[in-house]
Amino acid sequence: MYIWQTNGQQYWIFLTFVGRNSIAGFRWFGYGPFGYWVYFGLDLNRIEQFFCHR
């Protein structure tokens, strides 16, 4: 899934939890193949838009 936050940040995320008010999963930090996954959580109110890719 690709997420655009209300503060302008955008990134790929691999979700492992979806709750009523928040999500959690692994966020990609880096550019292309040069990066790493970090576990984090995010409040749903901070999400502007998202795109799911299968």
Backbone as numpy.savetxt, mean C-alpha at the origin, in Angstrom:
# Nx Ny Nz CAx CAy CAz Cx Cy Cz
-1.57 -4.69 -5.44 -2.41 -3.54 -5.44 -1.51 -2.31 -5.44
-1.93 -1.28 -6.15 -1.21 -0.02 -6.17 -2.07 1.01 -5.45
-1.48 1.79 -4.55 -2.22 2.74 -3.71 -1.71 4.16 -3.93
-2.66 5.09 -4.00 -2.35 6.52 -3.96 -2.92 7.05 -2.66
-2.08 7.63 -1.81 -2.54 8.18 -0.54 -2.97 9.64 -0.71
-3.72 10.14 0.28 -4.19 11.52 0.25 -3.04 12.51 0.36
-1.88 12.09 0.88 -0.73 12.98 1.01 0.17 12.96 -0.23
-0.24 12.25 -1.27 0.52 12.22 -2.52 1.45 11.03 -2.69
1.68 10.25 -1.64 2.53 9.07 -1.78 1.80 8.01 -2.59
2.57 7.22 -3.34 2.01 6.13 -4.12 3.01 4.98 -4.16
2.48 3.74 -4.13 3.37 2.59 -4.03 2.59 1.29 -4.23
3.34 0.21 -4.44 2.78 -1.14 -4.51 2.65 -1.69 -3.11
1.60 -2.48 -2.88 1.39 -3.14 -1.59 0.86 -4.55 -1.82
1.34 -5.48 -1.00 0.82 -6.85 -0.97 0.03 -6.98 0.33
-1.31 -6.96 0.25 -2.15 -6.96 1.43 -2.17 -8.33 2.12
-2.11 -8.30 3.45 -2.26 -9.51 4.25 -3.42 -9.39 5.22
-3.95 -8.15 5.41 -5.06 -7.93 6.32 -5.91 -6.77 5.82
-7.23 -6.95 5.84 -8.17 -5.87 5.51 -9.21 -5.84 6.62
-9.27 -4.73 7.34 -10.22 -4.57 8.43 -11.26 -3.52 8.11
-12.08 -3.19 9.08 -13.13 -2.19 8.89 -12.56 -0.79 8.73
-11.44 -0.50 9.40 -10.88 0.85 9.40 -9.45 0.93 8.89
-8.83 -0.22 8.63 -7.42 -0.19 8.25 -7.05 -1.40 7.39
-5.89 -1.29 6.78 -5.29 -2.40 6.03 -3.86 -2.59 6.52
-3.30 -3.75 6.24 -1.91 -4.02 6.58 -1.34 -4.95 5.52
-0.05 -4.88 5.36 0.61 -5.73 4.39 2.03 -5.30 4.17
2.59 -5.70 3.05 3.98 -5.40 2.73 4.02 -4.33 1.64
4.73 -3.24 1.93 4.86 -2.11 1.01 6.23 -2.16 0.34
6.24 -1.87 -0.96 7.49 -1.87 -1.72 8.19 -0.52 -1.59
9.42 -0.53 -1.08 10.27 0.65 -1.02 11.39 0.48 -2.01
11.54 1.40 -2.93 12.61 1.32 -3.91 12.09 1.61 -5.30
12.95 1.36 -6.27 12.62 1.62 -7.66 12.90 0.38 -8.48
11.89 -0.11 -9.19 12.06 -1.30 -10.02 12.52 -2.48 -9.20
13.55 -3.21 -9.67 14.03 -4.38 -8.93 14.93 -4.01 -7.75
15.24 -2.73 -7.60 16.14 -2.28 -6.54 15.34 -1.73 -5.37
14.94 -2.60 -4.48 14.14 -2.20 -3.35 13.90 -3.36 -2.41
12.95 -3.18 -1.52 12.67 -4.20 -0.52 11.24 -4.03 -0.02
10.68 -5.10 0.55 9.34 -5.10 1.11 9.41 -4.82 2.60
8.50 -3.98 3.12 8.43 -3.65 4.54 6.98 -3.81 5.00
6.78 -4.47 6.14 5.43 -4.64 6.68 4.97 -3.34 7.30
3.73 -2.94 7.03 3.19 -1.70 7.59 1.67 -1.75 7.59
1.05 -0.77 8.24 -0.40 -0.64 8.28 -0.81 0.75 7.86
-2.06 0.89 7.42 -2.54 2.17 6.92 -4.02 2.31 7.22
-4.42 3.49 7.69 -5.83 3.80 7.94 -6.53 4.00 6.59
-7.74 3.48 6.45 -8.47 3.58 5.19 -8.77 5.03 4.80
-8.89 5.92 5.76 -9.15 7.33 5.47 -7.99 8.01 4.75
-6.82 7.41 4.76 -5.65 7.99 4.12 -5.47 7.54 2.68
-6.38 6.68 2.19 -6.29 6.18 0.82 -7.16 7.03 -0.10
-6.54 7.60 -1.11 -7.25 8.41 -2.10 -7.85 7.52 -3.20
-7.01 6.59 -3.69 -7.39 5.73 -4.82 -6.54 4.47 -4.77
-7.04 3.38 -5.39 -6.25 2.16 -5.47 -6.57 1.44 -6.77
-5.65 0.55 -7.15 -5.80 -0.24 -8.36 -5.38 -1.66 -8.04
-6.26 -2.62 -8.30 -5.94 -4.03 -8.07 -5.51 -4.67 -9.37
-4.41 -5.40 -9.32 -3.88 -6.10 -10.50 -3.83 -7.58 -10.16
-4.32 -8.40 -11.05 -4.31 -9.84 -10.75 -3.12 -10.53 -11.34
